[in-house]
Amino acid sequence: MADSKNRRISFASNAFPSSSFIGFNHLASDLDFIAKHAGDNYPPHNVIKTGDQDYLVELAVAGFTKEELSVELKDQILTVSGEHVSNGREFLHRGISTKKFSRSFRLSEHVAIHGADLKDGILAIDLKYVIPEEMRPRVIPIGKTEESKNEKELLVEGYQSNDDL
């Protein structure tokens, strides 16, 4: 099993040598990340598209409390971790897994987390694809020239510095 994992990782790194693609380093690391986590299946999860730009990630975390779970976003990688604190009960049979876990999801550049909730053993994380203002389509009026704030500020600063001479 470990051998096939290593082959997947080396395939992702070797199939697309970084010397051939300049400025695409993040893609190689994303492929390595995917290959590394391809066999992860605990805890079970769903990724649901709930709207045009809305998503919901559900994780089955029965047996965990809110205090035993952690949801973190760093460098567009959403990581959900859980570590169960034993309360000293003696189990005759344990069918509900409460093993320690860490599950990661690579998010698109403009995906934001809008909250998380734990209900009935399901951790639900709301995600939304938010298009930045500068990337949204806009209508350009014909016959008018717009100056950006930066250009105006530069003109004012340039005028003021000429007065100083």
ROSE-4610 file (N, C-alpha, C; in Angstrom, 1 decimal, always signed):
// ROSE-4610
residu = [M/M/M/A/A/A/D/D/D/S/S/S/K/K/K/N/N/N/R/R/R/R/R/R/I/I/I/S/S/S/F/F/F/A/A/A/S/S/S/N/N/N/A/A/A/F/F/F/P/P/P/S/S/S/S/S/S/S/S/S/F/F/F/I/I/I/G/G/G/F/F/F/N/N/N/H/H/H/L/L/L/A/A/A/S/S/S/D/D/D/L/L/L/D/D/D/F/F/F/I/I/I/A/A/A/K/K/K/H/H/H/A/A/A/G/G/G/D/D/D/N/N/N/Y/Y/Y/P/P/P/P/P/P/H/H/H/N/N/N/V/V/V/I/I/I/K/K/K/T/T/T/G/G/G/D/D/D/Q/Q/Q/D/D/D/Y/Y/Y/L/L/L/V/V/V/E/E/E/L/L/L/A/A/A/V/V/V/A/A/A/G/G/G/F/F/F/T/T/T/K/K/K/E/E/E/E/E/E/L/L/L/S/S/S/V/V/V/E/E/E/L/L/L/K/K/K/D/D/D/Q/Q/Q/I/I/I/L/L/L/T/T/T/V/V/V/S/S/S/G/G/G/E/E/E/H/H/H/V/V/V/S/S/S/N/N/N/G/G/G/R/R/R/E/E/E/F/F/F/L/L/L/H/H/H/R/R/R/G/G/G/I/I/I/S/S/S/T/T/T/K/K/K/K/K/K/F/F/F/S/S/S/R/R/R/S/S/S/F/F/F/R/R/R/L/L/L/S/S/S/E/E/E/H/H/H/V/V/V/A/A/A/I/I/I/H/H/H/G/G/G/A/A/A/D/D/D/L/L/L/K/K/K/D/D/D/G/G/G/I/I/I/L/L/L/A/A/A/I/I/I/D/D/D/L/L/L/K/K/K/Y/Y/Y/V/V/V/I/I/I/P/P/P/E/E/E/E/E/E/M/M/M/R/R/R/P/P/P/R/R/R/V/V/V/I/I/I/P/P/P/I/I/I/G/G/G/K/K/K/T/T/T/E/E/E/E/E/E/S/S/S/K/K/K/N/N/N/E/E/E/K/K/K/E/E/E/L/L/L/L/L/L/V/V/V/E/E/E/G/G/G/Y/Y/Y/Q/Q/Q/S/S/S/N/N/N/D/D/D/D/D/D/L/L/L]
num = [1/1/1/2/2/2/3/3/3/4/4/4/5/5/5/6/6/6/7/7/7/8/8/8/9/9/9/10/10/10/11/11/11/12/12/12/13/13/13/14/14/14/15/15/15/16/16/16/17/17/17/18/18/18/19/19/19/20/20/20/21/21/21/22/22/22/23/23/23/24/24/24/25/25/25/26/26/26/27/27/27/28/28/28/29/29/29/30/30/30/31/31/31/32/32/32/33/33/33/34/34/34/35/35/35/36/36/36/37/37/37/38/38/38/39/39/39/40/40/40/41/41/41/42/42/42/43/43/43/44/44/44/45/45/45/46/46/46/47/47/47/48/48/48/49/49/49/50/50/50/51/51/51/52/52/52/53/53/53/54/54/54/55/55/55/56/56/56/57/57/57/58/58/58/59/59/59/60/60/60/61/61/61/62/62/62/63/63/63/64/64/64/65/65/65/66/66/66/67/67/67/68/68/68/69/69/69/70/70/70/71/71/71/72/72/72/73/73/73/74/74/74/75/75/75/76/76/76/77/77/77/78/78/78/79/79/79/80/80/80/81/81/81/82/82/82/83/83/83/84/84/84/85/85/85/86/86/86/87/87/87/88/88/88/89/89/89/90/90/90/91/91/91/92/92/92/93/93/93/94/94/94/95/95/95/96/96/96/97/97/97/98/98/98/99/99/99/100/100/100/101/101/101/102/102/102/103/103/103/104/104/104/105/105/105/106/106/106/107/107/107/108/108/108/109/109/109/110/110/110/111/111/111/112/112/112/113/113/113/114/114/114/115/115/115/116/116/116/117/117/117/118/118/118/119/119/119/120/120/120/121/121/121/122/122/122/123/123/123/124/124/124/125/125/125/126/126/126/127/127/127/128/128/128/129/129/129/130/130/130/131/131/131/132/132/132/133/133/133/134/134/134/135/135/135/136/136/136/137/137/137/138/138/138/139/139/139/140/140/140/141/141/141/142/142/142/143/143/143/144/144/144/145/145/145/146/146/146/147/147/147/148/148/148/149/149/149/150/150/150/151/151/151/152/152/152/153/153/153/154/154/154/155/155/155/156/156/156/157/157/157/158/158/158/159/159/159/160/160/160/161/161/161/162/162/162/163/163/163/164/164/164/165/165/165]
x = [+0.8/+0.0/+0.9/+1.9/+2.8/+3.5/+3.9/+4.6/+3.7/+2.5/+1.6/+1.4/+1.3/+1.2/+2.5/+3.7/+4.9/+4.9/+4.5/+4.4/+3.5/+2.4/+1.4/+2.1/+2.8/+3.4/+4.5/+5.4/+6.5/+5.9/+4.8/+4.2/+3.8/+3.1/+2.7/+3.9/+5.0/+6.1/+6.9/+7.0/+7.8/+7.1/+5.8/+5.0/+5.0/+5.1/+5.1/+6.3/+7.5/+8.7/+8.6/+9.0/+8.8/+9.6/+10.7/+11.5/+10.8/+9.7/+9.0/+7.8/+7.4/+6.3/+6.8/+6.9/+7.4/+6.2/+6.2/+5.1/+3.9/+4.0/+3.0/+3.3/+4.3/+4.7/+3.6/+2.6/+1.4/+0.6/+0.6/-0.1/+0.6/+1.9/+2.7/+2.5/+2.4/+2.2/+0.8/-0.2/-1.6/-1.7/-1.0/-1.1/-0.4/+0.6/+1.2/+0.3/-0.4/-1.3/-2.5/-3.0/-4.1/-3.6/-2.4/-1.9/-1.7/-1.2/-0.9/-2.2/-3.3/-4.5/-5.6/-5.2/-6.2/-6.8/-6.1/-6.7/-7.4/-7.4/-8.1/-9.6/-10.2/-11.6/-12.3/-11.5/-12.1/-11.9/-12.8/-14.2/-15.0/-16.0/-16.8/-17.3/-17.4/-17.8/-18.6/-19.4/-20.1/-19.6/-19.6/-19.4/-20.6/-21.4/-22.7/-22.7/-23.2/-23.4/-24.8/-24.9/-26.2/-26.8/-26.0/-26.4/-25.4/-25.6/-24.7/-23.2/-23.1/-21.8/-21.7/-22.5/-22.6/-22.3/-21.5/-21.2/-21.3/-21.5/-21.6/-20.7/-19.8/-19.0/-19.6/-20.0/-20.5/-19.5/-19.2/-18.4/-19.1/-19.1/-19.8/-18.8/-19.1/-18.2/-19.0/-19.8/-20.6/-19.6/-20.0/-19.2/-18.2/-18.1/-17.2/-18.1/-17.5/-18.2/-17.6/-18.2/-17.6/-16.2/-16.0/-14.7/-13.6/-14.0/-13.0/-12.7/-13.4/-13.2/-12.5/-11.8/-11.2/-11.3/-11.7/-11.8/-10.9/-9.9/-8.9/-8.7/-8.5/-8.2/-6.8/-5.9/-4.6/-4.1/-3.7/-3.2/-4.2/-5.5/-6.6/-6.7/-6.2/-6.4/-7.3/-8.5/-9.4/-9.1/-8.7/-8.4/-9.3/-9.9/-10.8/-10.1/-10.0/-9.3/-10.2/-10.0/-10.8/-9.9/-10.1/-9.4/-10.3/-10.8/-11.7/-11.1/-11.7/-11.2/-12.0/-11.3/-11.9/-12.5/-13.7/-14.3/-14.2/-13.4/-13.2/-14.2/-15.1/-16.1/-15.5/-16.0/-15.5/-16.5/-15.9/-16.7/-16.6/-17.8/-17.9/-17.7/-18.3/-18.2/-18.1/-17.1/-17.0/-17.3/-18.4/-18.8/-18.7/-18.7/-18.6/-17.2/-16.5/-15.1/-14.9/-14.0/-13.7/-12.2/-11.6/-10.1/-9.7/-8.6/-8.0/-7.9/-8.3/-8.2/-7.9/-7.5/-7.2/-7.6/-8.5/-9.0/-8.9/-8.2/-8.0/-8.7/-9.1/-9.7/-9.0/-8.6/-8.0/-9.1/-9.1/-10.2/-9.7/-10.6/-10.2/-9.9/-9.2/-8.7/-9.7/-10.9/-11.9/-13.1/-12.8/-13.8/-13.6/-14.7/-14.6/-15.5/-15.1/-15.9/-16.9/-18.1/-19.2/-19.8/-19.1/-19.6/-19.5/-19.7/-19.7/-20.6/-21.3/-22.2/-22.2/-22.4/-22.4/-23.8/-24.4/-25.8/-26.0/-26.5/-26.8/-25.6/-24.4/-23.2/-22.6/-23.2/-22.7/-22.1/-20.9/-20.2/-20.5/-21.2/-21.5/-20.7/-20.0/-19.2/-19.7/-20.2/-20.7/-19.6/-19.5/-18.5/-19.2/-18.6/-19.2/-18.1/-18.3/-17.4/-17.7/-16.7/-17.0/-16.1/-16.7/-15.9/-15.5/-14.2/-13.7/-14.3/-14.5/-15.1/-14.3/-13.0/-12.2/-12.3/-12.8/-13.0/-14.4/-15.3/-16.7/-16.9/-17.8/-18.1/-18.7/-18.3/-18.9/-19.1/-20.0/-20.3/-19.4/-18.7/-17.8/-18.6/-18.9/-19.6/-18.7/-19.4/-18.7/-18.7/-17.5/-17.4/-16.9/-16.6/-16.1/-14.8/-13.9/-12.6/-12.6/-12.3/-12.3/-10.8/-10.5/-9.2/-9.3/-8.4/-8.4/-7.9/-8.2/-7.8/-6.3/-5.6/-4.1/-3.6/-4.1/-3.6/-3.8/-5.0/-5.3/-4.3/-4.1/-3.2/-1.8/-1.4/+0.0/+0.1/-0.9/-0.9/-0.8/-1.6/-1.6/-0.2/+0.3/+1.6/+2.7/+2.7/+3.6/+3.6/+2.4/+2.2/+2.8/+2.5/+3.0/+4.5/+5.1/+6.6/+7.3/+6.6/+7.2/+7.2/+6.2/+6.2/+7.3/+7.8/+8.9/+10.2/+10.3/+11.6/+11.8]
y = [-1.2/+0.0/+1.3/+1.3/+2.5/+2.6/+1.5/+1.5/+2.2/+1.9/+2.5/+3.9/+4.3/+5.8/+6.5/+5.9/+6.6/+6.7/+5.7/+5.7/+6.9/+7.0/+8.1/+9.5/+9.6/+10.9/+11.2/+10.2/+10.4/+10.6/+10.0/+10.2/+11.7/+12.2/+13.6/+14.5/+14.2/+15.1/+14.9/+13.7/+13.4/+13.6/+13.4/+13.5/+14.9/+15.9/+17.3/+18.0/+17.8/+18.4/+19.9/+20.4/+21.8/+22.7/+22.2/+23.0/+23.3/+22.5/+22.7/+23.7/+24.0/+24.9/+26.0/+27.2/+28.3/+29.0/+29.3/+30.0/+29.1/+27.7/+26.8/+25.9/+26.4/+25.5/+25.1/+25.9/+25.6/+24.4/+24.3/+23.1/+21.8/+21.8/+20.6/+20.2/+21.2/+20.9/+20.4/+21.0/+20.5/+19.1/+18.7/+17.3/+16.4/+16.8/+16.0/+15.8/+16.9/+16.9/+15.9/+16.0/+15.1/+13.6/+13.4/+12.0/+11.5/+12.4/+12.0/+11.6/+12.3/+12.2/+11.4/+10.7/+10.0/+8.8/+8.2/+7.1/+7.4/+8.7/+9.1/+8.9/+8.2/+8.1/+8.2/+8.7/+8.8/+10.3/+10.9/+10.4/+10.6/+9.8/+9.9/+11.3/+11.7/+13.1/+13.2/+14.3/+14.7/+16.1/+16.4/+17.8/+18.0/+19.0/+19.3/+20.7/+20.8/+22.1/+22.5/+23.5/+24.0/+25.2/+25.8/+26.9/+27.2/+28.2/+28.5/+28.7/+29.3/+29.6/+29.2/+28.3/+27.9/+26.4/+26.0/+24.6/+24.2/+23.0/+22.5/+21.2/+21.2/+20.0/+19.4/+18.2/+17.5/+16.4/+16.3/+15.2/+14.5/+13.1/+12.3/+12.2/+12.8/+12.9/+12.4/+11.4/+10.9/+10.6/+11.0/+10.7/+11.8/+12.8/+14.0/+15.1/+15.9/+17.1/+18.3/+19.5/+20.7/+21.0/+20.8/+21.0/+20.1/+18.9/+18.0/+18.1/+19.1/+19.3/+20.6/+20.7/+21.9/+22.1/+23.3/+23.7/+24.9/+24.7/+25.7/+25.9/+27.2/+27.5/+28.2/+27.6/+28.1/+27.9/+28.9/+28.9/+28.1/+28.4/+27.9/+26.4/+25.8/+24.4/+24.4/+23.8/+23.7/+22.4/+22.4/+21.2/+21.1/+19.9/+19.5/+18.4/+18.7/+17.7/+17.4/+16.2/+15.7/+14.8/+15.0/+14.2/+14.0/+12.7/+12.4/+12.3/+12.9/+12.8/+11.7/+10.7/+9.5/+9.9/+9.5/+9.8/+8.6/+7.6/+6.5/+5.4/+5.4/+4.3/+3.0/+1.9/+0.6/+0.1/-0.1/-0.6/-2.1/-2.7/-4.2/-4.3/-3.4/-3.4/-1.9/-1.6/-0.2/-0.2/+0.2/+0.3/+1.7/+2.7/+4.1/+4.5/+4.8/+5.2/+6.6/+6.8/+8.1/+8.3/+7.7/+7.8/+9.2/+9.6/+10.9/+11.0/+12.2/+12.3/+13.8/+13.9/+15.2/+15.1/+15.8/+15.7/+17.1/+17.1/+18.4/+18.5/+19.7/+20.0/+21.2/+21.1/+22.2/+23.1/+24.4/+25.3/+26.1/+26.5/+27.4/+28.8/+29.5/+30.8/+31.8/+31.7/+32.7/+32.0/+30.9/+30.2/+30.7/+31.1/+31.6/+30.7/+30.6/+29.8/+30.7/+30.4/+31.2/+30.6/+29.6/+29.1/+27.6/+27.1/+25.7/+25.4/+24.2/+23.8/+22.3/+21.9/+20.5/+20.1/+19.2/+18.8/+17.3/+16.6/+15.1/+14.3/+14.7/+13.9/+14.3/+15.3/+15.8/+17.2/+17.4/+18.7/+19.3/+20.4/+21.0/+22.3/+22.5/+23.7/+24.4/+25.6/+26.4/+27.1/+26.9/+27.5/+28.4/+29.5/+30.3/+30.8/+30.7/+31.2/+32.7/+33.5/+35.0/+35.6/+36.1/+36.8/+38.2/+38.4/+39.8/+40.8/+42.0/+43.1/+43.4/+43.4/+43.7/+42.6/+41.4/+40.3/+40.2/+41.0/+40.9/+41.7/+41.2/+42.0/+43.3/+44.3/+45.7/+46.3/+47.3/+48.0/+49.2/+49.4/+50.6/+51.6/+52.8/+53.8/+54.4/+54.6/+55.1/+56.6/+57.2/+58.6/+59.2/+58.4/+59.0/+58.3/+59.0/+58.5/+58.5/+57.3/+57.2/+57.1/+57.9/+57.8/+57.0/+56.2/+55.4/+56.3/+55.9/+56.7/+56.8/+55.7/+55.7/+56.7/+56.8/+57.8/+59.2/+59.5/+60.8/+61.1/+60.2/+60.4/+60.6/+59.9/+60.1/+61.5/+62.0/+63.4/+64.4/+64.2/+65.2/+65.2/+64.0/+63.8/+64.5/+64.2/+64.8/+66.3/+66.9/+68.3/+68.9/+68.2/+68.7/+68.7/+67.6/+67.5/+68.5/+69.0/+70.0/+71.3/+71.6/+72.8/+72.9/+71.8/+71.7/+72.1/+72.1/+72.4/+73.8]
z = [+0.0/+0.0/+0.0/+0.9/+1.0/-0.4/-1.0/-2.2/-3.3/-3.4/-4.4/-4.1/-2.9/-2.5/-3.0/-2.8/-3.2/-4.7/-5.4/-6.9/-7.3/-6.7/-7.1/-6.9/-5.7/-5.4/-6.4/-6.7/-7.6/-9.1/-9.4/-10.7/-10.9/-9.9/-9.9/-10.1/-9.4/-9.4/-10.7/-11.2/-12.4/-13.7/-13.7/-15.0/-15.5/-14.6/-15.0/-14.3/-14.9/-14.3/-14.2/-13.0/-12.8/-13.7/-14.3/-15.2/-16.5/-16.8/-18.0/-17.9/-16.7/-16.4/-15.4/-15.9/-15.1/-14.6/-13.2/-12.6/-12.2/-12.4/-12.1/-10.9/-10.1/-8.9/-8.1/-7.9/-7.0/-7.6/-8.9/-9.5/-9.2/-9.2/-8.9/-7.4/-6.6/-5.1/-4.9/-5.7/-5.6/-6.1/-7.2/-7.7/-6.6/-6.0/-5.0/-3.8/-3.4/-2.3/-2.6/-3.8/-4.2/-4.2/-4.7/-4.7/-3.3/-2.4/-1.1/-0.3/-0.6/+0.2/-0.6/-1.7/-2.5/-1.7/-0.8/-0.1/+1.2/+1.5/+2.8/+2.6/+3.6/+3.6/+5.0/+5.9/+7.3/+7.7/+8.2/+8.4/+7.0/+6.9/+5.6/+5.5/+4.2/+4.0/+2.7/+2.6/+1.4/+1.0/-0.3/-0.8/-1.7/-1.3/-2.0/-2.5/-3.8/-4.4/-4.1/-3.3/-2.8/-3.6/-4.4/-5.2/-6.3/-7.1/-8.2/-7.6/-6.5/-5.9/-4.5/-4.0/-2.6/-2.5/-1.6/-1.3/+0.1/+0.4/+1.8/+1.9/+2.9/+3.1/+4.4/+4.4/+5.5/+5.9/+7.2/+7.7/+8.8/+8.7/+9.7/+10.9/+12.0/+13.2/+14.4/+14.3/+15.4/+16.6/+17.8/+19.0/+19.3/+18.5/+18.8/+19.2/+20.2/+20.6/+19.8/+19.9/+19.3/+19.8/+21.1/+21.7/+21.2/+20.7/+20.2/+18.7/+18.1/+16.6/+16.4/+15.3/+14.9/+13.4/+13.0/+11.6/+11.3/+10.4/+10.2/+8.7/+8.3/+6.9/+6.9/+6.1/+6.0/+4.5/+3.9/+2.5/+1.6/+1.7/+1.0/+1.1/+2.2/+2.6/+3.8/+3.7/+4.8/+5.5/+6.8/+7.5/+8.7/+8.7/+9.8/+10.6/+11.9/+12.8/+14.0/+14.4/+15.6/+16.5/+17.8/+18.8/+19.9/+20.1/+21.1/+22.5/+23.5/+24.8/+25.5/+25.9/+26.6/+27.9/+28.2/+29.5/+30.5/+30.2/+31.1/+31.0/+30.0/+30.0/+29.5/+30.0/+29.5/+28.4/+27.2/+26.1/+26.0/+25.9/+25.6/+24.1/+23.3/+21.9/+21.4/+20.6/+20.1/+18.6/+18.1/+16.7/+16.1/+17.0/+16.5/+16.7/+15.6/+15.7/+16.2/+17.1/+17.6/+17.5/+16.5/+16.4/+15.9/+16.3/+15.9/+14.4/+13.8/+12.4/+12.0/+10.8/+10.2/+8.7/+8.2/+6.8/+6.2/+5.0/+4.3/+3.0/+2.6/+1.4/+0.8/-0.5/-1.2/-1.7/-1.4/-1.8/-3.0/-3.8/-4.9/-4.3/-5.2/-4.7/-4.1/-4.6/-4.2/-3.4/-2.8/-1.9/-0.5/+0.1/+1.5/+2.4/+3.7/+4.6/+5.3/+5.3/+5.8/+7.1/+7.7/+9.0/+9.0/+10.3/+10.5/+11.6/+11.5/+12.6/+12.8/+14.0/+14.3/+14.8/+14.1/+14.5/+14.1/+15.1/+14.9/+14.3/+14.8/+14.4/+13.1/+12.4/+11.1/+11.3/+10.9/+10.9/+9.5/+9.4/+8.2/+8.1/+7.0/+6.7/+5.5/+5.6/+4.5/+3.8/+2.4/+1.6/+0.5/+0.1/-0.9/-1.8/-3.1/-4.1/-4.3/-3.9/-3.9/-5.0/-6.0/-7.1/-6.6/-6.6/-6.2/-7.2/-6.6/-7.4/-8.7/-8.6/-9.8/-10.9/-10.6/-11.5/-12.1/-11.5/-11.9/-13.2/-14.0/-15.2/-14.9/-15.7/-15.5/-16.8/-16.9/-18.1/-18.1/-19.2/-19.4/-20.2/-19.7/-20.4/-21.6/-22.7/-23.9/-23.8/-24.1/-24.1/-22.9/-21.9/-20.6/-20.3/-19.8/-19.4/-17.8/-17.3/-15.8/-15.4/-14.4/-13.8/-12.5/-12.2/-11.0/-9.9/-8.6/-7.5/-7.5/-7.8/-7.8/-8.7/-9.9/-10.9/-10.3/-9.7/-9.2/-8.0/-7.2/-6.0/-6.5/-7.5/-8.1/-8.7/-9.4/-9.9/-8.8/-7.8/-6.7/-6.0/-5.7/-5.1/-6.0/-7.3/-8.2/-8.2/-8.2/-8.2/-6.9/-5.7/-4.5/-4.4/-5.0/-4.9/-5.8/-6.9/-7.7/-7.0/-6.1/-5.4/-4.4/-3.9/-3.0/-3.6/-4.9/-5.6/-5.5]
